[in-house]
Amino acid sequence: MSLGLGWKLHGDGRTMGPDDVVAPDERLSWGKTIGLGAQHVVAMFGATFVFPLIMGLNAQLAIMMSGIATICFLLIVKGKVPSYLGTSASFVGAVIAIRHQTGATSATVTGAILIAGLVLALVGVLIHFLGSGVLHKVLPPVVTGAVVMLIGFNLAPVVANIYWPQDQWVALLVMTFTIVCAVAFKGFVGRIAIFLALIFGYVVSWIFDKGFGQITSYDAGAGKITTHFRTNFQGIKDASWIGFPPHTEMVAGKEVVGWHAPSFSMAAILLVVPAVIALIAENTGHVKAVAEMTKTDLDPYMGRAIAADGFGTMLASAVGGSPTTTYAENIGVMAATRVYSTAAYYVAAIVAILFGFSPKFGALVASTPGGVLGGITVVLYGMIGLLGAKIWKENGVDFANPINLVPVAAGIVIGIGNVTLKFSDSFSLSGIALGTIVAVAAYHLAKALAPAELRARADGALLTVGGHDSYGHSDGVDDLDQGDTRR
């Protein structure tokens, strides 16, 4: 079928030989397919609801919309590119910057994200008609790596000033657990290190409450420093099992976020749009990874995949949900199982939508202790930043060449240091937005002015984004382009 919904049964549907590969248009028995779908849910789960929490958006709605966006993605790519669209981390820094602006609300955040999704969708359409080579000319690896790096490292003050101080000892333990789990366990366990760290952090916080009593620190629920227990399950007890995510409303002067219509601010949009560059890099790498694993040419679907991600982000943010991106964790699950059936992704998407209809699940996510988020984000934000260096390394970027060195050096420091360029009392550029503009524009200016011998070796190889999943585990497939900037 043209939409990729007609799956052929692979063999007898029950057994797989040691060299068997289940193609995207095939499936195993529905029992096994449902089991594989459950694995995909677990793989994407931790990051997909952690990042909405960090951005101040509703995690229950984010999970629901990730399922809907995934179904739309699979339909747009006609079932040729199996992938799950979870919450993107590339927007976190910009969203936090938006929330620091006077009068900024969740509607301002989602409006800016919606426009970024539109830009990404339009880029995908252009690539579909002009070919993927245009990507390399406009955004060579040296620039892409710089933007990804400044997006990640710009978030360091958020960890240091907001999450870590809420409970430094829980944060330290959770950070240590995340590192050990990610590197000491091979395969699926290592891939879901963030999810396991959340569970571990909850347990440690509960034990500390029982053993050490209350803690005096910033309380996200109250919006100020209070003396409180680390864990609070009252909201979970009060929530119903079945129901739609709540509508955004103001309670006692504090925004309780749920579904809402977006609003648009040019200042917020300019902060968010640079994340599009990171999403282009993610999607490009993931399509190449799937192409390598399935031994098929997916270049004709590159533009469709990027446009589909943009559409998914637009759709989710239109109702107040989180931005989306393809997930390396789920690509890692495919590499481990050698099952690339899109049927399993439809199952995962349906399960996510069902989770989105449980307010009790939303309350559980919202009750995550601040110290737990501190331990997780200190790892995640660093991983986002270091992926930029990974892009440089894998594409052979030569920093002995001043075309590569000088412009991106300026852009990175501006982005990480949150440097501000003020145009008027009502308009300024700073941090990620200004750093991205400097990195991209100054690179092309430097290349235009440089001697021919320097220009000839400035770009490096064609853009690739890694051979490992986002925790550094090899997935058993050589030279895959499978990095990830969400987490």
C-alpha positions as CSV (number, residue, x, y, z in Angstrom):
1,M,0.0,0.0,0.0
2,S,1.2,3.5,-0.8
3,L,1.1,4.6,2.9
4,G,3.1,1.6,4.1
5,L,0.3,0.0,6.0
6,G,0.4,-3.4,4.2
7,W,2.8,-5.6,6.1
8,K,3.9,-9.0,4.8
9,L,4.4,-11.7,7.4
10,H,8.1,-12.5,7.8
11,G,8.5,-16.3,7.6
12,D,6.1,-18.0,9.9
13,G,5.9,-14.8,12.0
14,R,7.2,-16.6,15.1
15,T,10.9,-17.5,14.6
16,M,13.9,-15.6,13.3
17,G,17.1,-17.2,12.1
18,P,20.5,-15.7,13.3
19,D,20.9,-13.8,10.0
20,D,17.2,-12.8,9.5
21,V,16.2,-9.2,9.1
22,V,12.6,-8.0,9.3
23,A,12.2,-5.2,6.8
24,P,10.1,-2.1,7.4
25,D,7.2,-3.5,5.2
26,E,7.2,-6.9,7.1
27,R,6.1,-7.9,10.5
28,L,6.3,-10.8,12.9
29,S,3.1,-12.2,14.6
30,W,1.0,-9.5,16.2
31,G,2.0,-10.9,19.7
32,K,5.7,-10.4,19.0
33,T,5.0,-7.1,17.3
34,I,3.2,-5.8,20.3
35,G,6.1,-6.9,22.5
36,L,8.6,-5.1,20.2
37,G,6.3,-2.0,20.3
38,A,6.5,-2.1,24.1
39,Q,10.3,-2.1,23.9
40,H,10.2,1.0,21.8
41,V,7.9,2.7,24.3
42,V,10.4,2.0,27.2
43,A,13.3,3.2,25.0
44,M,11.8,6.6,24.3
45,F,9.9,7.0,27.5
46,G,12.4,8.6,29.9
47,A,13.6,11.4,27.6
48,T,10.2,12.0,26.1
49,F,8.7,13.1,29.4
50,V,11.8,14.5,31.1
51,F,12.3,17.3,28.5
52,P,8.7,18.6,28.7
53,L,9.2,18.9,32.5
54,I,12.4,20.8,32.0
55,M,10.7,23.1,29.4
56,G,7.7,23.7,31.7
57,L,5.3,21.9,29.4
58,N,2.8,19.2,30.2
59,A,4.4,15.7,30.1
60,Q,1.1,13.8,29.7
61,L,0.2,15.9,26.6
62,A,3.8,15.5,25.3
63,I,3.6,11.7,25.5
64,M,0.2,11.7,23.7
65,M,1.3,14.0,21.0
66,S,4.5,12.0,20.4
67,G,2.4,9.0,19.5
68,I,0.2,11.1,17.1
69,A,3.3,12.7,15.6
70,T,4.9,9.3,15.1
71,I,1.9,8.0,13.2
72,C,1.9,11.1,11.0
73,F,5.7,10.7,10.4
74,L,5.3,7.1,9.3
75,L,2.4,8.0,6.9
76,I,4.4,10.9,5.3
77,V,7.5,8.7,4.7
78,K,5.2,6.0,3.4
79,G,6.6,3.5,5.9
80,K,10.1,3.6,4.4
81,V,11.8,5.1,7.5
82,P,10.9,3.4,10.7
83,S,11.4,5.9,13.6
84,Y,9.7,7.2,16.7
85,L,9.2,10.9,17.3
86,G,9.9,11.8,20.9
87,T,10.4,15.1,22.6
88,S,13.4,17.1,21.3
89,A,16.1,18.4,23.7
90,S,17.3,20.9,21.1
91,F,14.8,23.5,22.1
92,V,15.5,23.4,25.9
93,G,18.0,26.2,26.1
94,A,15.9,28.6,24.0
95,V,12.7,27.7,25.9
96,I,14.5,28.5,29.2
97,A,15.7,31.8,27.7
98,I,12.1,32.6,26.6
99,R,10.8,31.9,30.1
100,H,13.3,34.3,31.6
101,Q,11.7,37.1,29.5
102,T,9.1,39.3,31.2
103,G,5.6,38.2,30.4
104,A,6.6,35.0,28.6
105,T,4.1,32.2,29.0
106,S,3.8,28.6,27.8
107,A,1.7,29.9,24.9
108,T,4.7,32.1,23.8
109,V,7.0,29.0,24.1
110,T,4.8,26.7,21.9
111,G,4.1,29.5,19.4
112,A,7.9,29.9,18.8
113,I,8.3,26.1,18.6
114,L,5.4,25.9,16.0
115,I,7.2,28.4,13.8
116,A,10.5,26.4,14.1
117,G,8.5,23.3,13.1
118,L,7.2,25.2,10.0
119,V,10.7,26.2,9.1
120,L,11.9,22.6,9.4
121,A,9.0,21.3,7.3
122,L,9.8,23.9,4.6
123,V,13.5,22.8,4.7
124,G,12.4,19.2,4.2
125,V,10.3,20.2,1.2
126,L,13.3,22.0,-0.4
127,I,15.6,19.1,0.2
128,H,13.0,16.7,-1.3
129,F,13.0,18.7,-4.5
130,L,16.6,20.0,-4.6
131,G,18.4,17.0,-3.1
132,S,20.2,16.4,0.1
133,G,23.5,17.9,-1.2
134,V,22.1,21.4,-0.5
135,L,22.4,20.7,3.2
136,H,26.2,20.3,3.0
137,K,26.6,23.6,1.2
138,V,24.6,25.7,3.6
139,L,25.3,23.8,6.9
140,P,28.7,22.0,6.6
141,P,29.7,19.8,9.5
142,V,31.9,22.5,11.1
143,V,28.9,24.8,11.5
144,T,26.4,22.1,12.4
145,G,28.7,20.8,15.1
146,A,29.2,24.3,16.5
147,V,25.5,24.9,16.8
148,V,24.8,21.6,18.5
149,M,27.7,22.3,20.9
150,L,26.5,25.8,21.9
151,I,22.9,24.5,22.3
152,G,24.0,21.9,24.8
153,F,26.6,23.9,26.8
154,N,24.4,27.0,27.0
155,L,22.3,24.9,29.4
156,A,25.0,24.4,32.0
157,P,23.8,27.3,34.2
158,V,20.3,25.7,34.3
159,V,21.8,22.7,36.0
160,A,24.0,24.7,38.3
161,N,21.5,27.2,39.4
162,I,18.1,25.5,39.2
163,Y,18.1,21.7,39.4
164,W,21.3,20.7,41.2
165,P,20.8,23.0,44.3
166,Q,17.3,21.5,44.9
167,D,19.0,18.4,46.4
168,Q,22.7,18.1,45.7
169,W,23.2,14.7,47.2
170,V,20.3,13.0,45.4
171,A,21.5,14.7,42.2
172,L,25.0,13.4,42.7
173,L,23.8,9.8,43.3
174,V,21.5,9.9,40.3
175,M,24.3,11.3,38.1
176,T,26.6,8.5,39.2
177,F,23.9,5.9,38.6
178,T,23.2,7.2,35.1
179,I,26.9,7.1,34.2
180,V,27.4,3.6,35.6
181,C,24.2,2.2,34.0
182,A,25.0,3.8,30.6
183,V,28.5,2.4,30.3
184,A,28.5,-0.9,32.4
185,F,25.5,-2.6,30.8
186,K,25.4,-3.6,27.2
187,G,22.4,-3.6,24.9
188,F,18.9,-2.6,25.9
189,V,19.6,-1.8,29.6
190,G,22.3,0.7,28.7
191,R,20.0,2.3,26.2
192,I,17.3,3.0,28.8
193,A,19.7,4.4,31.4
194,I,17.8,7.7,31.7
195,F,14.5,5.8,32.4
196,L,16.2,3.6,35.0
197,A,17.9,6.6,36.6
198,L,14.5,8.2,37.1
199,I,13.2,5.1,38.9
200,F,16.4,5.0,41.0
201,G,16.1,8.7,41.8
202,Y,12.6,8.3,43.0
203,V,13.5,5.4,45.3
204,V,16.5,7.3,46.7
205,S,14.4,10.4,47.3
206,W,11.8,8.4,49.2
207,I,14.5,6.7,51.3
208,F,16.1,10.1,52.1
209,D,12.6,11.4,53.1
210,K,12.2,8.5,55.5
211,G,15.8,8.6,56.8
212,F,16.6,12.3,56.9
213,G,13.3,14.1,56.9
214,Q,12.4,17.2,55.0
215,I,14.8,19.4,53.0
216,T,14.9,23.2,52.7
217,S,15.4,24.2,49.1
218,Y,13.7,25.6,46.0
219,D,10.3,23.9,45.5
220,A,9.2,23.9,41.9
221,G,5.6,23.3,42.9
222,A,5.5,26.3,45.2
223,G,7.8,28.4,43.1
224,K,10.0,29.4,46.0
225,I,12.4,28.1,48.7
226,T,10.4,26.0,51.3
227,T,10.9,23.2,53.7
228,H,9.4,20.1,52.1
229,F,9.7,16.4,51.5
230,R,11.5,15.4,48.3
231,T,8.6,13.2,47.2
232,N,4.9,14.2,47.2
233,F,2.4,11.6,46.0
234,Q,-0.8,13.5,46.9
235,G,-1.3,14.7,43.4
236,I,-1.0,11.1,42.1
237,K,-3.6,9.9,44.6
238,D,-6.0,12.7,43.6
239,A,-5.7,12.3,39.9
240,S,-8.1,10.1,38.0
241,W,-7.0,7.1,36.0
242,I,-8.7,8.1,32.7
243,G,-9.0,11.6,31.3
244,F,-7.8,14.2,28.9
245,P,-4.7,16.4,29.7
246,P,-5.8,19.6,31.5
247,H,-6.2,23.0,30.0
248,T,-3.6,25.6,30.9
249,E,-4.8,27.9,33.7
250,M,-3.5,30.3,36.3
251,V,-3.9,29.0,39.9
252,A,-2.9,31.3,42.8
253,G,-0.9,33.4,40.3
254,K,1.1,30.4,39.0
255,E,0.6,28.9,35.6
256,V,-0.5,25.2,35.6
257,V,0.3,24.1,32.1
258,G,-1.7,21.8,29.9
259,W,-3.2,22.1,26.5
260,H,-3.5,25.6,25.0
261,A,-3.4,27.6,21.8
262,P,0.0,29.1,20.9
263,S,0.8,32.8,20.8
264,F,3.6,34.4,18.7
265,S,6.5,36.7,19.7
266,M,9.3,37.6,17.3
267,A,11.8,37.7,20.1
268,A,10.9,34.2,21.2
269,I,10.9,32.9,17.6
270,L,14.4,34.2,17.0
271,L,15.6,32.3,20.1
272,V,14.1,29.0,19.0
273,V,14.7,28.9,15.2
274,P,18.4,27.9,15.6
275,A,17.3,24.6,17.0
276,V,16.2,23.7,13.4
277,I,19.9,23.2,12.5
278,A,20.2,20.6,15.2
279,L,17.1,18.9,14.1
280,I,18.3,18.7,10.5
281,A,21.5,17.1,11.7
282,E,19.5,14.6,13.8
283,N,17.1,13.6,11.0
284,T,19.9,13.3,8.4
285,G,21.9,11.1,10.7
286,H,19.0,8.9,11.6
287,V,17.8,8.4,8.0
288,K,21.4,7.4,7.0
289,A,21.5,5.0,10.0
290,V,18.3,3.2,9.0
291,A,19.5,3.1,5.4
292,E,22.7,1.4,6.4
293,M,21.0,-1.1,8.7
294,T,18.3,-2.0,6.1
295,K,20.7,-1.9,3.2
296,T,18.4,0.4,1.2
297,D,18.8,3.8,-0.5
298,L,16.7,6.2,1.6
299,D,18.1,9.5,0.1
300,P,14.8,10.0,-1.8
301,Y,13.0,10.0,1.5
302,M,15.5,12.4,3.3
303,G,13.4,15.4,2.6
304,R,10.2,13.6,3.5
305,A,11.6,12.6,6.9
306,I,12.8,16.1,7.7
307,A,9.5,17.6,6.6
308,A,7.6,15.0,8.6
309,D,9.5,15.9,11.8
310,G,8.7,19.5,11.2
311,F,5.0,18.7,10.7
312,G,5.0,16.6,13.9
313,T,6.5,19.5,15.8
314,M,3.9,21.9,14.4
315,L,1.1,19.5,15.2
316,A,2.2,19.0,18.8
317,S,2.9,22.6,19.6
318,A,-0.4,23.7,18.1
319,V,-2.1,22.2,21.1
320,G,0.5,23.1,23.7
321,G,2.7,20.0,23.3
322,S,6.4,19.5,23.1
323,P,8.7,19.7,19.9
324,T,9.5,16.3,18.4
325,T,12.5,14.6,16.8
326,T,13.6,11.1,15.7
327,Y,15.0,9.1,18.5
328,A,18.4,7.3,18.4
329,E,17.3,5.0,21.3
330,N,14.6,3.5,19.1
331,I,17.0,3.1,16.2
332,G,19.3,1.3,18.7
333,V,16.5,-1.1,19.6
334,M,16.1,-1.9,15.9
335,A,19.8,-2.5,15.5
336,A,19.8,-4.9,18.5
337,T,16.7,-6.9,17.4
338,R,17.2,-6.6,13.6
339,V,13.4,-5.9,13.4
340,Y,12.7,-2.7,11.4
341,S,9.0,-3.3,11.0
342,T,7.0,-0.1,11.1
343,A,4.1,-2.1,12.6
344,A,6.0,-2.1,15.9
345,Y,6.2,1.7,15.8
346,Y,2.5,2.0,15.2
347,V,2.0,-0.2,18.3
348,A,4.4,2.1,20.3
349,A,2.5,5.2,19.1
350,I,-0.9,3.8,20.2
351,V,0.5,2.9,23.6
352,A,1.9,6.5,24.0
353,I,-1.5,7.9,23.1
354,L,-3.2,5.7,25.7
355,F,-0.7,7.0,28.3
356,G,-1.7,10.5,27.3
357,F,-5.3,9.7,28.4
358,S,-4.2,9.0,32.0
359,P,-4.1,12.0,34.3
360,K,-2.6,9.7,37.0
361,F,0.4,9.1,34.7
362,G,0.7,12.9,34.2
363,A,0.7,13.5,37.9
364,L,3.4,10.8,38.5
365,V,5.6,12.5,35.9
366,A,5.0,16.0,37.4
367,S,6.0,14.8,40.9
368,T,9.6,14.0,39.8
369,P,11.9,15.4,42.5
370,G,14.1,18.3,41.5
371,G,17.2,16.5,42.7
372,V,16.5,13.6,40.3
373,L,16.2,16.0,37.4
374,G,19.5,17.6,38.5
375,G,21.4,14.3,38.3
376,I,19.9,13.5,34.9
377,T,20.2,16.9,33.2
378,V,23.9,17.3,34.2
379,V,24.6,14.2,32.0
380,L,22.0,15.0,29.2
381,Y,23.1,18.6,28.6
382,G,26.7,17.6,28.5
383,M,25.9,14.9,26.0
384,I,24.1,17.4,23.7
385,G,27.1,19.6,23.8
386,L,29.7,16.9,23.2
387,L,27.7,15.6,20.2
388,G,28.9,18.7,18.4
389,A,32.5,17.6,18.9
390,K,31.4,14.1,17.7
391,I,30.1,15.6,14.5
392,W,33.4,17.4,14.0
393,K,35.5,14.3,14.6
394,E,33.5,12.0,12.4
395,N,33.5,14.4,9.5
396,G,37.2,15.2,9.7
397,V,36.9,18.9,10.4
398,D,40.3,20.5,10.2
399,F,40.7,23.2,12.9
400,A,44.2,24.1,11.6
401,N,42.2,25.8,8.8
402,P,41.2,29.3,10.1
403,I,38.0,29.2,8.1
404,N,36.8,26.5,10.4
405,L,38.5,27.7,13.6
406,V,37.9,31.5,13.8
407,P,34.2,31.9,13.0
408,V,32.9,29.0,15.1
409,A,35.1,29.9,18.0
410,A,33.3,33.3,18.2
411,G,29.9,31.7,17.8
412,I,30.4,29.1,20.5
413,V,31.6,31.5,23.1
414,I,28.7,33.9,22.4
415,G,26.3,31.0,22.7
416,I,27.7,29.4,25.8
417,G,28.4,32.7,27.5
418,N,24.9,34.1,26.7
419,V,26.4,37.2,25.2
420,T,23.8,39.8,24.2
421,L,23.7,42.2,21.3
422,K,21.1,44.9,22.1
423,F,19.4,46.7,19.2
424,S,16.8,48.6,21.2
425,D,15.0,48.5,24.5
426,S,12.5,46.0,23.0
427,F,14.8,43.9,20.8
428,S,18.0,42.1,21.4
429,L,19.8,38.9,20.3
430,S,21.7,36.7,22.8
431,G,22.9,33.3,23.6
432,I,21.9,30.5,21.3
433,A,20.3,32.8,18.7
434,L,23.2,35.2,18.4
435,G,25.8,32.4,18.6
436,T,24.1,30.5,15.8
437,I,23.9,33.6,13.5
438,V,27.5,34.4,14.1
439,A,28.7,30.8,13.5
440,V,26.7,30.4,10.2
441,A,27.2,33.9,8.8
442,A,30.8,34.4,9.8
443,Y,31.7,31.0,8.4
444,H,30.4,31.7,5.0
445,L,31.9,35.2,5.1
446,A,35.3,33.8,6.1
447,K,35.0,31.2,3.3
448,A,34.2,33.8,0.7
449,L,37.2,36.0,1.7
450,A,39.8,33.2,2.2
451,P,42.3,32.1,-0.4
452,A,41.4,29.3,-2.7
453,E,43.7,26.7,-1.1
454,L,42.0,27.2,2.3
455,R,38.5,27.1,0.8
456,A,39.2,23.8,-1.0
457,R,39.6,21.9,2.3
458,A,37.3,23.8,4.6
459,D,34.1,21.7,4.6
460,G,35.3,18.3,5.5
461,A,33.4,15.1,4.6
462,L,29.6,14.8,4.0
463,L,27.6,15.3,7.1
464,T,27.4,12.2,9.3
465,V,26.2,12.1,12.9
466,G,27.8,9.2,14.7
467,G,28.1,5.4,14.9
468,H,26.7,4.8,18.3
469,D,23.5,5.5,20.2
470,S,23.2,8.5,22.4
471,Y,24.8,6.8,25.4
472,G,27.9,5.7,23.4
473,H,27.0,2.1,23.0
474,S,27.9,0.5,19.7
475,D,24.8,-1.0,18.2
476,G,26.6,-3.7,16.2
477,V,26.4,-1.8,12.9
478,D,29.6,-0.3,11.6
479,D,29.8,3.4,10.6
480,L,26.2,4.3,11.3
481,D,25.2,8.0,11.3
482,Q,23.2,7.8,14.4
483,G,23.9,10.5,16.9
484,D,21.2,12.4,18.8
485,T,21.0,15.9,20.1
486,R,17.6,15.7,22.2
487,R,19.0,14.3,25.2
